[in-house]
Amino acid sequence: MLALLSVSDKRGLVPFAQGLVRQGFTLLSTGGTLAALEAAHVPAKKVGAHTGFPEILGGRVKTLHPKIHGGLLGRPSLPGDRAEMDAHGIAPIAIVAVNLYPFRETVEKGATREEVIEQIDIGGPAMVRASAKNADHVTVVVDPNDYGGVLAELERDGQVSLGTRRALQRKAFAHTASYDAAIAAWLGEQESVPFPEALTLAGDKVQELRYGENPHQRGAFYRSPRRPPEPTVAWSDVLQGKELSYNNLLDLDAALGLVLEFPERPTAVIIKHNTPCGVASDDTLVSAYRRARAIDEVSAFGGIVALNRGVDEATGAALAETFLEAVIAPSFEPGGRAALAARKNVRLLEAGPALASTAARPGAQLDARSISGGLLLMDRDAVEPATEWKVVTRRAPTPAEVESLKFAWRVCKHVKSNAIVFSDSSRVLAVGGGQTSRVDSVRIAAGRGGELKGSAVASDAFFPFRDGVDAVAAAGASCVVQPGGSVRDAEVIAAADELGLAMVFTGVRHFRH
């Protein structure tokens, strides 16, 4: 019996090979895999000795030979195949362990184009696909974590079950598909092609979720195979707490995206049902969190918190005062962990030091959303610099009002449309959004109570009528930032002048559906 081993990821290789030899397999191998086996004194035969054909083109061609692919694709149970294989001296290969050249790892190291191209595996995917196609006769293993199960079945039953072979078949085709997707994505990046003619998305399953958005819906959590440079929920380390739910992950992503808007000072964000209910910055993290929580303590109960500085003991103790679903931060100091240890069910996610960096805000990326039968892809929304704003009223905002407008505008793009945010220069005061009428969003925000006199207001899109401006002024706002662009802009500006408001236009809309 023949087994072919040719792996880039050599975890568990030697014990697996030793187990196959004990089961009577003759091992075929290539390159670095063969060297690793020889170093461990595991008997193995060079593929070139088996095929009678040497490696050529600097190792680019090693396994592309009929004695290899005939051995992988041949069906010994069929008389015709068996006769052809015998006539050409082709022996069946029953076990194949192959994983592919480290393409993603080479890209992440910042290698040259030529070096990256050399890590595009050709023979490996061909062997994996051939073996997987012939799973009724061949066991293909692409993940070292599956070595133990395969050996256990061989030792117990003398063969690998059909059910296991078919499970490994699915895994093998997913492996090559993900690999090809990474290559296509990298080539698109090299040519600055954001929207390719054919889009292939790859993801590795992190876990199956207890359910999706609701208990009657199934759910699973996947993450991109390539770790991005900026902090992400998907690549954060879970330090404690219950298993993350579908809704936890959505809210954590919303919270992280918003806290990344405020890299300059310690900032806390509280999210409930994908909507900000508390955002504040201050000189210390614990003060920022307490101020954010005080905005709406009822909504903060059971919320998701994102912080942009490491959690110290004081902040951990403050977090422990309220029931929370999850907290994501750059790090958790020992004192912070200890303070939260009694809250065993709260999920703690460590996103890494990049979250605390002033350069942490994500750059140009793409957002994807599914629709029935399709996928929507767009650039990630970004807040443009305030230097591009245009004062349109007789009164210009004061320097203090400008700071408040900047704060409100950053938060505004993270609220569902029609979005209205009241704030001062370091804290959200009230939020209204997700309404079919902009004036209703104003009324909802103003109706939450709290002192709004002298506040700044941000609107994610233009005011179509003056009634929205009348409502924000009645609530106590002194200045407004909005995109502009309505056919009634003149009417809205005149209303602001009449009410003594300062108003600036950004020229950029931030709808969030």
N, C-alpha and C positions, 0 to 999 in steps of 0.2 A: 504494500500500500504506500502511496506517495502523499506527502504533505508539502506544500509550497509555502515558505515563510519569507516575506520581503516587507519589512516594516520601517517606517520612519520613527514612530513612537515605540520605543523598545521596552516600555514598562511591562514587566511580567513575561518577557520573551523567553528567557532561559528556562524558568520552571515549566512554561507551556511546552517548549520544545522537548525538555526532558520527559515530560509526561507522554508526549506523542511517541517518543522512542520506546518508552516502556510498553506502549500499546502495539509496537511492532511496525511503526511507520518509518519509512526512509524519507529523510528531509532533503528538500531542494531549497537552495537559498542564493542570494545575490549580495554583492557589495558589503555595506556596513553590517547588514544582518548576518551574513556569513561570517564576517570577522568577529562579531560578538559571540556567535555560537562556538566558533573555534577557540576563542579565548576562554570560554567556559567548558571546553573539552566535550562539547555536544557534537556527535558525528553528523555531518551534513555534506551534501554533494553540491558542487557549484552548478548553477543552471547551465552554463556553457558546456560542462562535461556531459550533462544529460542530453542537450540538444545536438551536440557536436558542432556548434557554431559559436564563435567567440563574441564577447561584447564588442561593439563597434561605435564609432562616432563619439568617443569620449564617454562612453557609458549611456548614451541616449537610447541605444537599442540593446536590450539584454534579454527580455522575455517575449518579444514579439516574434514567435516562432511556432510552426504547426505542432511541434511536440509539446509545447506548453498549452496553446489554445485548443488544440485537439484534445488534450488530456482534460481540459476544463469543460469543454462543450460536448464532448462525446458522451453518449448514453449507452453504457455497457449493457443495459437491459434490452436494448433493441438489437436484433441480429444484424441488421444492416450496418449500424454504427460499429458494432463489435468487430465485424469482418473488416471494415475499412481501417479501424484502429490497428488491428493485428497486421494487416497488409503493410502499413506504413510504420510499424514499430512504435505506436503511440500508446503509452501506458496511461490509464485513468488517474487523475489527481483527485483525491477524496476530500482533503482538507486544505483550505487556503487561508492564510493569515496575512492580510495586506492592509496597510494604511499609507496614506499618500504623503508626498514630499511636503515639507513645512512651508507652504506658500504664504499663509497668513502671517506666520511668525517672521518670515523673511521680510514681508512688507512692513510689519510693525517695527523692525529694527532699523528702518530707513535705508534699506539696501538700494543699490543702483538698479536701473531698469534691467540691465543685462543679468544681474544676479537674480532678480525676481523672476524673469522669464525662464531661467534655468530651473526654477523650482515649480514650473508647471509640469506636473507628472503626466506621462503618456502611458507607459506600460502598466503602471499601477491601476488607474481607472479601467483600462482594458481588461485586466485580470479580474478586478472586482466585479465588473459588469458581466463578464463571461461566466464567472462562478455563480453569481446571483441568478442569472438566467437559467442556469442548470441546477437550481437548488434541490430538485428531486434527487440529484445524484452527488452534489457537492456541498460541503459545509464551508461557508465563507464568513470569516471573522474580521471585522474592521475596527473593533473596539477591544482593547486589552481587558476591559472589565468583563468581557464575555468568555475569556479563556477558561476560567474556573468551571463554569457551567458545562462547557463543551467537554472538558476532560472528565468531569464527574459522570456524564452520560456514557462516554466511551468506557470508563472503568467499570461502570455498573452494568451497562447493556451491550457493550462491544460495538455500539454505533450511536450516531447522533439522531435523535428522533426527527421525523418529518416536520412536526410542529416547530421544533427549535430551528431547523434549517429554514423554514419559511419565515419565521420571525427575523432571523439573521439576514435573509434575502431582502426584506423590507428595509432593514437598517443599512444594508450595503448600498442600495440605490439612493437612499436619503443622503448617505455619506458622499457619494460622487456628485449628487445634485448640489449639495451645499458647497462642495469644493469648486465646481464649475461656476456657481453663482458668485463666489468670492473673486474668481478670476475675471468674470465679466464686469463686476462692479469696479474692480481696480483698473481695468482697462478703460472703463468709462471715466473714472476720475482722472486718468492721465490725459485724456482728450477733452476734459471739461464738458462731459455729456451728462446733464442732470436727469434727463428723461429719455432713456433708451427706447428703441423700437419695441423690444420685448423685455419685460421686467421679470426678474426672478429674485424672490426674496428667500433668504435662508435663515433658519433659527434653530437653536438647540433647545430641547425641552428641559426646563428647569424642574418642573413638577406638574402633576395633575392637581387641579384645585378641587376643593370639596364640592364646589358648584360655581356657576358663572355669576351673572349679576343677580340672579334670583335662584332659589333652591331647585327649581325644576329645570334649570339650564346647566348643561355640562360646561366645564371650563378647564383650560390648561394655560400654563405660563411658559412662554418661550423667550429667549433672548438672542441677540445677534451674536454670531460666532466670533466676531472681531470686537474686542473691547475698545470703545471710543475713548479719546483722551479726556473728555470732560466727565464730571460726575453724573452717574445715572442710577436710577432705581434698580434696573435689571442687574447691574454689576455690583451693587452694594452688598456688604456682608451682613447677614442677619445674626445679631448677637444674642437675642433672647426673644421669647414671646411665642404666642400661638402661630400656627401656620398662616401665612399671608393669604388673604382672600382676593378675589377678583376686584372687588370694590376698593380694598386697601391699596392695591397696586395702582389703580386709576387715581385715587386721591393722593397717594405718595408722589406720583409723577406730577400732578398739578401743583402740589406744595413745593416740590423741588424746583420746578420751572419758575415759580414766582420768587422764591428766595434768591435764586440766581440773578434776579434783577437788581439786587441790592448788595453788591460786593464790598462797598466802602466801609460800612459799619456793621457791628453785630446786629443781626436782624432775625426776627421770629415770624413765621407764617403759620396760621392755623386754617385748615381747610375742612369743610364739612360738605359732603355730597358734591364734591368737585368745585365748590364755591368758597372764596376767601371769606372768613368771618372774623379774622384778626390778622393785622400786619403792622409791625412796629419795628423801628430801629432805635438804638440807644448806645450809650458808651459801654455798657456791659451786656452780656447775653442774658443774664437772669432778669435784668431790668427790661430788656426788649421783650422777653417772653411774658413777663407779668403785664406789661402795657398792652401787648397784643391780646392776651386772654381777657383783660378788663374791658375790651371793646364790646364783647358779646359773650359773657360767661356761660349763658345757657347753651348757645350753639357750640362753644368750645368743648362742652362735655361730650365725650365720645369722638373727638375730632382727631385729625392727623396733623402733626407738627413737623415743620422743616426749620432747621437752624443752620446758620452759615458759619458758626464757630464751634469748636469742640465743647462738649458738655462737661462742665466742671461740677463740683459737689453742690454748689449753691443752685445752679440751674437744674441739676438732677432732682434736688429736693423740691423745687418749685413745680417741676413737671409731675412729680409724684403726688401733688396735692389734688390733682384732677384726674378723673378717669379718661384715659386717652387710648385710642386704638393703636397708634404707631408714631414713632419719632425717627426722623432721618437727620443725620448731622455728619460733619466731617469725621468726628471721632468722639469717643466717650472715655473721659479720664476715669481712673479707678474709683475716685470719689463719686463721680456721676453715676457710674455703674452700680456702686453700692447703694446709692440713694434710691435707685429705681429697682433694685433687686426684689423688693417686696411686691412690686407690681409685676408679677410673673407673666401675666398675659399680654402686657404691652409689648409690641414688637419694636425692637431697637435696630435700626439699620445704619451701618457705618459706611458712608459714601466715599471716604478718602480725603486726603488733604487738599485736593484741587477745589473742593467745595468752599474752603476758607480763603481761597486766593482771589485777589481782585481781578484776575484774568480768567475766572471760572466761567463767565457767561458764555454759553455755547455759540460757536460760529455758524457759518452757513451750513445748514443741514436740511434734510427733507423730512416732512411729516407725511405719514400714510394713514388713510382711513378707508374702511371698507364700505361699499354699498352693495345692494343686491346685484350679484353677477359681475362685480367689478371692484376697482380700487382707484382711489383718488390720491394723487401725489402732489405736494406743493412745497415751496420753500418754507422753512420755519419762520414764523413771524418775529420781527425784531422791532424794538423801540428805537426810533430815529433820534439823533441828538437834538436837544432843545435849541441849539443855535440855528436850526432851520425854522423855528416857529416865527409866526408873523402876528404882531399886535394889530387887531382890527378895530378896537374901540378907541374912543377919545382918551380914556385913561389907560395907561400902561400898568401892568402889575408891578408892585414894589418888589425889591429883591427877596423879601421874605415870602411874598406870594408866589414868586417864581419857583422857589424851593418846594413849596406846598404843591404847586401844579405839577412839578416833575415827579413828586412822590405819587400823586394820584394817577398820573398818566401811566407810570410803570405798572401799577396795580390793575388799571382799567383793562388792559389787554388780556388779563387772566380771568375776567368775569364774563359770564355768558351774556350775549347780546339780548336785548338792548342794555348796555352796561352804563351804570352811573356810580361814581365813586366820590365820596366826600372825604377829604383828609386835611391834616396840617402837614408840616414839613417832615414829620417823622413817624406818623401814625395814621392809619385809616380810621375814620370816624363813623362811616356808614356806607353800606353797599346795597345797591339794587340792581337786579339783572334778570335775564331769562324771561323778559316780558315781551308781549307783542306791541306794546306802546312804550315809547321812551319816557313819556310823562308819568306813566304808571311806575316805571323804575325809580324815577325821582321821588314819587310819593312813598313808595315802599322804603327807600333809604331814609327819607326824612322822618317817616313814621316810626323808625326804630328808637327814637329818643336820643338823648345825648346833646351836648352843646355843639351846634354847628355854626354859631355866629363867627364870621370871619374865616370860614373854611374855604378850601379850594375844591372845585368840582371838575372831574374828568368825564367826558362822554366818548364812548368808543367810535361813534359815528355822528354825523351832523344832527342838529336839532331841526326837524322839518317845519316846526312852527314855533312861535314865541312862547307858547304855553309852558314848554319845558324850562325855558330861561326864567319865566315868571315864577315857576315852582321852586327852582334852586335858590333864587333870590329870597323868596318867602321863607325858605328853610334857614337862611342866614349866610349863604355863601357870598364871598366878596369877589371871586374871580373864577373863570371857566377856561378850560382847555378842551378843544374839540377839533375834528378834522376840517370842518367847513365843507363847502361844495353843494349846499342846498340851493334850489332855485329861490328860496326865501332867505338867503343869507343876509340880505340888506335889512329885511324886517327883523331878523334875530339880532343883528348888530345894533339896530336902532333901539330894540327893547333893552339890550344890555346897557347902552348909553343912558337910556331913560332911568334905569334902575341903579346906575352908578357902578356897574360891574366892569372889571377889566376882563377882556376876552382875547385869547390867542388861538390862531388856527395852526394846525400842524401839517395839513395837506395829506395826511396819512390816516387811513381808517384801520381799526383793529377789531373787526367783527370776529366773534368766537361762537360758533354754532355747536 
